[in-house]
């Protein structure tokens, strides 16, 4: 039974997540109105992406039912059916009361590394990695070639800064948000949606391998060079750095999982 202090921390986490600046922007990469014929299935897919991408951190609260249902274009009844599936899978937990809502559970609560490996056992790793590279290289090149507004450039710098400041346990979430930001800023909603989907699979693969500090330091230098190339309008440089960055991740995943 958690003590009063633990409950207070949990409540404060929920309040901070609900009012965190830019939270809506992060979810906009995934949340969109579903098609009428597959409302339940598509809503489940999108909320699963939010959880798998780490757009709401462990212990964080999903948007309120009214907001989620509105952004997905479904009824609250349908949304509750979706959330019930996520609860049954051990991915979220519902709490009632003034500080209630639907909260994301830590990955260890969903079955641990063995369960993750089981879920990705049938994944075509090469297909995922190649598709990811095509989308990321394209997004980076488009951002650099077309240029960013001052506000967009600030968003990209902020996303990069978050990867620098992130503790080890939260690094992959910050890394995901940086890459999602680049995908959003390229100006193609279709590419952004496809990238969010493939990145969710990449994250499942990454969760099966250890965090290596040396690799993260190298990755961070690549992030910095990539952002600098984009902001300088160097499309060729941005594409080349993205290819290099994707190749490093691919090498680790092939080494551990292939």
C-alpha positions in Angstrom: 0.0 0.0 0.0 1.6 3.3 -1.0 2.0 5.9 1.7 0.5 9.4 1.7 3.7 10.8 0.3 3.7 8.4 -2.6 0.1 9.1 -3.4 0.8 12.9 -3.3 3.7 12.5 -5.8 1.5 10.4 -8.1 -1.2 13.0 -7.9 1.3 15.8 -8.6 2.7 13.9 -11.6 -0.8 13.6 -13.1 -1.5 17.3 -12.6 1.8 18.3 -14.2 1.4 15.9 -17.1 -2.1 17.2 -17.8 -0.9 20.8 -17.9 2.6 20.3 -19.3 3.3 22.8 -22.1 3.3 21.3 -25.5 1.7 18.0 -24.5 -1.0 18.4 -27.1 1.7 19.0 -29.8 3.4 15.7 -28.9 0.1 13.8 -29.2 -0.8 15.5 -32.4 1.7 13.3 -34.2 -0.5 10.3 -33.5 -4.0 11.3 -32.6 -6.3 12.0 -35.5 -10.0 11.3 -36.4 -10.6 7.7 -37.2 -12.6 6.3 -40.1 -16.2 5.3 -39.2 -15.8 1.7 -40.3 -13.0 0.8 -38.0 -13.4 3.3 -35.2 -12.6 0.9 -32.3 -9.6 -0.7 -34.0 -8.1 2.5 -35.2 -8.6 4.3 -31.8 -6.9 1.3 -30.1 -4.0 1.5 -32.5 -3.5 5.2 -31.9 -3.6 5.0 -28.1 -1.3 2.0 -28.2 1.1 4.1 -30.2 1.0 6.9 -27.6 1.9 4.3 -24.9 4.6 2.5 -27.0 6.2 5.8 -28.2 6.4 7.1 -24.6 4.5 10.3 -25.5 2.9 10.0 -22.1 5.6 8.8 -19.6 5.3 5.9 -17.1 2.9 7.1 -14.4 1.7 9.9 -16.6 -2.0 10.5 -17.3 -3.6 10.2 -20.7 -5.8 13.1 -21.8 -9.3 13.2 -20.3 -11.9 10.9 -21.9 -13.8 13.9 -23.3 -10.6 15.2 -25.0 -9.5 11.8 -26.3 -12.9 11.0 -27.7 -13.2 14.4 -29.4 -9.8 14.1 -31.0 -10.4 10.6 -32.2 -13.9 11.3 -33.4 -15.5 8.5 -31.4 -18.0 8.2 -28.7 -17.0 8.0 -25.0 -18.6 4.5 -24.9 -16.2 3.3 -27.7 -13.3 5.0 -26.0 -14.0 3.2 -22.7 -14.0 -0.1 -24.6 -10.6 0.8 -25.9 -9.3 1.8 -22.5 -10.6 -1.5 -21.0 -8.6 -3.5 -23.5 -5.4 -1.5 -22.5 -6.2 -2.2 -18.8 -6.7 -5.9 -19.5 -3.2 -5.9 -21.2 -1.6 -4.2 -18.2 -0.7 -1.1 -20.1 -2.8 1.4 -18.2 -4.6 1.7 -14.9 -7.8 3.7 -14.2 -8.1 5.7 -10.9 -11.2 7.4 -9.7 -11.6 10.6 -7.7 -10.5 14.2 -7.9 -7.0 13.2 -9.2 -8.2 10.2 -11.1 -7.9 9.4 -14.8 -6.2 6.8 -16.9 -2.5 6.4 -16.1 0.2 4.6 -18.1 2.0 1.8 -16.3 5.7 1.1 -16.4 6.8 -1.5 -19.0 7.8 -3.9 -16.3 4.1 -4.1 -15.3 3.3 -5.3 -18.8 5.4 -8.5 -18.7 9.0 -7.5 -18.8 11.7 -8.2 -21.4 10.6 -11.7 -22.1 7.2 -10.5 -23.1 8.7 -7.8 -25.3 10.8 -10.3 -27.1 7.8 -12.5 -27.6 5.8 -9.6 -29.1 8.6 -8.7 -31.6 9.5 -12.3 -32.5 7.6 -12.1 -35.8 8.8 -8.7 -36.7 10.7 -8.3 -40.0 13.5 -6.3 -38.5 15.1 -5.4 -41.9 11.8 -4.1 -43.3 11.2 -2.0 -40.2 14.8 -0.5 -40.3 14.7 0.3 -44.0 11.3 1.9 -43.8 12.4 3.9 -40.8 15.5 5.1 -42.7 13.5 6.1 -45.8 11.1 8.2 -43.7 13.7 9.8 -41.4 16.1 10.7 -44.2 13.2 12.2 -46.2 11.9 14.2 -43.3 15.3 15.6 -42.4 16.0 16.6 -46.0 12.6 18.2 -46.4 13.0 20.2 -43.2 16.4 21.5 -44.3 15.5 22.2 -47.9 12.2 24.0 -47.2 13.5 25.8 -44.1 11.8 26.3 -40.7 10.1 29.2 -39.2 11.5 30.8 -36.1 8.9 28.9 -34.0 9.6 25.6 -35.7 13.3 26.1 -35.2 12.7 26.7 -31.5 10.7 23.5 -31.2 13.5 21.5 -32.8 16.1 23.1 -30.5 14.0 22.4 -27.5 13.5 18.8 -28.5 17.3 18.4 -28.9 17.9 20.1 -25.5 15.5 17.5 -23.8 17.7 14.7 -25.1 20.8 16.3 -23.6 19.1 16.8 -20.2 17.2 13.5 -20.0 18.2 11.0 -17.3 19.3 7.6 -18.7 15.9 6.0 -17.8 14.1 8.6 -19.9 16.5 9.0 -22.8 14.6 6.9 -25.3 11.4 8.9 -24.7 13.3 12.1 -25.3 15.0 10.6 -28.4 11.6 9.5 -29.8 10.2 13.0 -29.3 13.1 14.6 -31.1 12.6 12.3 -34.1 8.8 12.8 -34.1 9.4 16.6 -34.0 11.5 16.3 -37.2 8.8 14.2 -38.8 6.1 16.7 -37.9 8.1 19.7 -39.1 8.7 18.3 -42.6 5.2 19.4 -43.7 3.7 16.0 -44.7 1.0 14.7 -42.3 1.1 11.4 -44.2 4.8 10.9 -43.6 4.3 11.9 -39.9 1.6 9.3 -39.4 3.7 6.6 -41.1 6.7 7.5 -39.1 4.8 7.4 -35.8 3.7 3.9 -36.6 7.1 2.6 -37.6 8.8 4.3 -34.7 6.5 2.5 -32.3 7.8 -0.8 -33.7 11.4 0.5 -33.5 10.8 1.3 -29.8 9.5 -2.2 -29.1 12.7 -3.5 -30.6 14.9 -1.1 -28.7 13.2 -2.1 -25.4 14.6 -5.6 -26.0 18.2 -4.5 -25.9 20.2 -2.7 -23.2 20.9 1.0 -23.0 24.6 1.5 -23.8 26.0 4.8 -22.5 28.7 4.9 -25.1 26.2 4.5 -27.9 23.9 7.2 -26.4 26.9 9.6 -26.3 27.6 8.9 -29.9 23.9 9.2 -30.8 23.7 12.5 -29.1 26.6 13.9 -31.1 24.7 12.8 -34.3 21.5 14.4 -33.0 23.4 17.7 -32.6 25.0 17.5 -36.1 21.6 16.6 -37.6 19.8 19.6 -36.0 22.6 21.9 -37.0 22.4 20.8 -40.6 18.6 21.2 -40.7 18.8 24.7 -39.2 21.6 25.7 -41.6 19.5 24.6 -44.6 22.0 21.9 -45.5 19.7 19.2 -47.0 22.5 16.9 -48.1 24.2 17.1 -44.8 20.9 16.5 -42.9 20.2 13.4 -45.0 23.7 12.0 -44.7 23.7 12.4 -40.9 20.3 10.8 -40.6 21.5 7.8 -42.6 24.5 7.5 -40.4 22.3 7.8 -37.3 19.8 5.2 -38.5 22.7 2.8 -39.4 24.1 2.9 -35.9 20.7 2.0 -34.4 20.3 -0.7 -37.0 23.7 -2.2 -36.2 22.8 -2.5 -32.5 19.4 -4.1 -33.2 20.8 -6.6 -35.7 23.5 -7.5 -33.3 21.2 -8.1 -30.4 18.1 -9.4 -32.1 18.8 -10.8 -35.6 
